[in-house]
Amino acid sequence: MQYLAISEYDLLFHFMRNVAAKQAEVLFLVQDPAVAKRIKLQGGNVRQGDLLKEETYKKIKLHHVDQAIVFVRSKDLQERICRLLRNLDRSLSIVVLTADKAEEPESDDKLLSYLQLPDIFEEFCATRLLDILNRKKVERIRSLFGEDKVYILLQHDPDPDAIGSALALRELLGRNRATTPIVTFGEVTRPENLAMIRLLDVQIDRITDNDLRKNGARLALVDVQPPYFDQPLGRVDLVVDHHPKRTPFKARFADLRTAYGATSTIFTEYLRAIGMEPSQRLATALLYGIKTDTLFLERGSNLADLNAFTFLYPFANKALITRIERPALPREDLEALGRALTRLQLDNGVAVIHMGEINREDVIPQMAEFCLQIEGVEWGVVSGLVKDRVVISVRNVGYVKSAGEIMKKLYDDIGSAGGHRSMAKAVVPLDRFKEKFGEVSEKVIREAMLRMIAERDTEAAHG
Ligand SMILES: [Mn+2]
């Protein structure tokens, strides 16, 4: 490949010097002898001559040139150079660099094209600038913690974006599980997220705010900001997040990028900027974090998310992500499910199933969801005993029905309950459930639920 770069200044040379080494030979043609000298001194291949004289180009042998690039400020000069080049070589491909769109003249010359400088700048420089910025951020992050223990605190029900970000932060710090544990005041509950931490071998510890401050440990928050937490956190060392800053907070270091679809994107940029190749495990976690937070790059994502996704993709384990997204059910739970189905009774479109003792909590909402596929079912109510807690999941097909309200009325006084119109959940300690209802059974749950659903339906019908 041979480029001919025609320019008034050495700016184009600085722009293209890397390209030359990587993909093509570039011959620079300038008018000013001083500019030619500067380019030559810096190792460029340069000719000097009158840009409007035929003989200048004849010496260059245009038929060897694959691509001519014209970068001159004066529009008139630019047009005359282009015309001259076209007269000398009918098949020469010419690109004109222009500062704005208005400069693009109508032309039926198919081998003549225009490139907008802002576009070029973006393509070549934007990632570079971002890398410089990100490198500075990483330096700062690495300087924050010294030898102290660092807790990486996530939201109450940690999601893949938070988990991926936490792993990346630990990696950036060159730390391990013991010195930099990932913690939450709550716990991971979603089945896919549980599958993620199991398959990627991620440990997330439950912690109290007392323990958080023991022995002067440091505190880093990813994918969440201090005001999210009910209790004051004390000194926060780091916050990296993509949510909007709703309430002001203080932190020694904060990087909030609300235009980004995921915090994992920010961490991917950090890694890329410092030339750190992610391990398969880390890449998989980050990729899955971006994927879930942006609904596969559709919701609130931008170019940065797409770039991060593209960067991570070759490193990640795609088969593992498929397994995370479709967690397998344990055999015993499947059997419990089968038994429950054979007992299924329908009252006024309400299907109630009590599965008894089960291992995996996520089977319960899955089963409630499944009930809605049975003919005539409008409400699916599924309960199970998970260790010493009664878990009840409700789904319905209606639009005016309020699953969340009903569950709150029935169970919020003895446990935690909530949800929205078509989807709700209650978790009640076994002993408290027994105190109120006597026993845990299909019968008890059905009676309580049916009454409430009937009431609610009448209300809706009248209201
Ligand atoms: Mn997020």
Residues whose N, C-alpha, C, O or C-beta is under 5 A from the ligand:
A	BS01	MN	D161 D223 G261 A262 T263 D293
